[in-house]
Amino acid sequence: MEKILNDFNCCQKTFSSVADLLDLDEETILKIASGFGGGLQHGEVCGCVSGALMAIGLKLGSDDPTDEVARNLVSQTFEKYISDFRAKFGCVRCQELLGLDEYTPEAKNAAREAGRIAEVCPGLIAYAQQHLRELLEDA
């Protein structure tokens, strides 16, 4: 389902983009991911990465703490996703991706008004969605 830039956050857009591959409805995914956009709303790990990691865990993880195969598969897939994202964009931290010196509500609003979020985030989201789908379909 295509989302426009200001309706759902980057984590929601990434995680929900693979709802068809997961045993979870899109509405639940959107609720789970609602607080993870904007780098946990503090400029930390990009919501695209957080959403992808949640989807990977849901698809490949296990509820059995002794399942080493699942644990290793999740760990390897996380590492690949993060490594690939970092190779493509240079980092995984929202504040750095947006080029902000600080991540405050004022700085984020200024970045939005200057068009920085509209310039940067759609490309991050598109890559995050496509790469996540490829990883999950190959798993």
PEJOWO-V230767 format. One record per residue. N is the residue number from 0. RES is the residue in one small letter. PSI is psi in degrees with one decimal (NA if undefined). NEAR is the number of other C-alpha atoms within 12 Angstrom. Layout:
N	RES	PSI	NEAR
N	RES	PSI	NEAR
This chain:
0	m	125.3	17
1	e	134.2	17
2	k	140.8	20
3	i	165.9	16
4	l	-36.9	22
5	n	17.9	16
6	d	-50.0	14
7	f	155.6	31
8	n	172.2	35
9	c	-35.4	45
10	c	-46.5	44
11	q	-43.1	45
12	k	-40.0	45
13	t	-52.2	45
14	f	-46.2	50
15	s	-17.8	41
16	s	-16.2	38
17	v	22.0	37
18	a	-33.9	30
19	d	-18.2	18
20	l	-5.1	24
21	l	157.9	24
22	d	56.3	16
23	l	137.7	21
24	d	154.5	17
25	e	-37.4	23
26	e	-41.3	18
27	t	-42.5	16
28	i	-46.0	30
29	l	-37.8	31
30	k	-46.9	21
31	i	-43.6	24
32	a	-1.1	34
33	s	-28.4	27
34	g	4.9	22
35	f	-5.5	34
36	g	161.3	36
37	g	33.5	39
38	g	57.6	32
39	l	29.0	26
40	q	18.8	25
41	h	15.3	24
42	g	14.1	27
43	e	-135.0	26
44	v	127.2	30
45	c	137.3	40
46	g	-28.6	39
47	c	-41.0	48
48	v	-45.4	46
49	s	-45.3	42
50	g	-41.0	44
51	a	-42.2	49
52	l	-36.6	40
53	m	-44.1	34
54	a	-41.8	44
55	i	-45.9	42
56	g	-40.9	28
57	l	-41.6	27
58	k	-41.1	32
59	l	-14.6	31
60	g	177.8	28
61	s	152.9	18
62	d	9.0	13
63	d	111.2	10
64	p	-11.8	11
65	t	1.8	11
66	d	86.2	14
67	e	-31.9	16
68	v	-50.0	15
69	a	-42.7	23
70	r	-44.4	22
71	n	-39.7	18
72	l	-44.2	23
73	v	-46.8	28
74	s	-45.7	20
75	q	-39.2	22
76	t	-40.1	30
77	f	-50.5	32
78	e	-43.6	20
79	k	-46.0	23
80	y	-49.1	34
81	i	-44.1	31
82	s	-44.5	19
83	d	-41.8	21
84	f	-45.5	33
85	r	-40.8	24
86	a	-37.1	13
87	k	-40.9	17
88	f	-5.6	26
89	g	-20.9	17
90	c	176.7	22
91	v	3.5	29
92	r	124.1	31
93	c	-48.8	37
94	q	-43.3	32
95	e	-40.7	24
96	l	-36.8	33
97	l	-8.6	37
98	g	33.5	23
99	l	137.7	26
100	d	-31.1	16
101	e	159.2	21
102	y	89.9	25
103	t	163.2	18
104	p	-37.8	16
105	e	-42.7	14
106	a	-39.6	21
107	k	-42.8	27
108	n	-39.6	19
109	a	-41.1	19
110	a	-39.9	26
111	r	-47.9	21
112	e	-33.2	13
113	a	-4.4	15
114	g	7.2	16
115	r	-42.4	22
116	i	-43.4	29
117	a	-27.9	21
118	e	-39.2	18
119	v	-48.7	26
120	c	-40.5	36
121	p	-37.7	27
122	g	-39.2	23
123	l	-46.1	37
124	i	-46.1	39
125	a	-45.4	27
126	y	-46.0	27
127	a	-44.6	40
128	q	-48.0	38
129	q	-46.8	23
130	h	-38.7	33
131	l	-47.6	41
132	r	-45.5	29
133	e	-45.5	20
134	l	-43.1	29
135	l	-34.8	33
136	e	-29.4	17
137	d	-14.7	13
138	a	NA	18
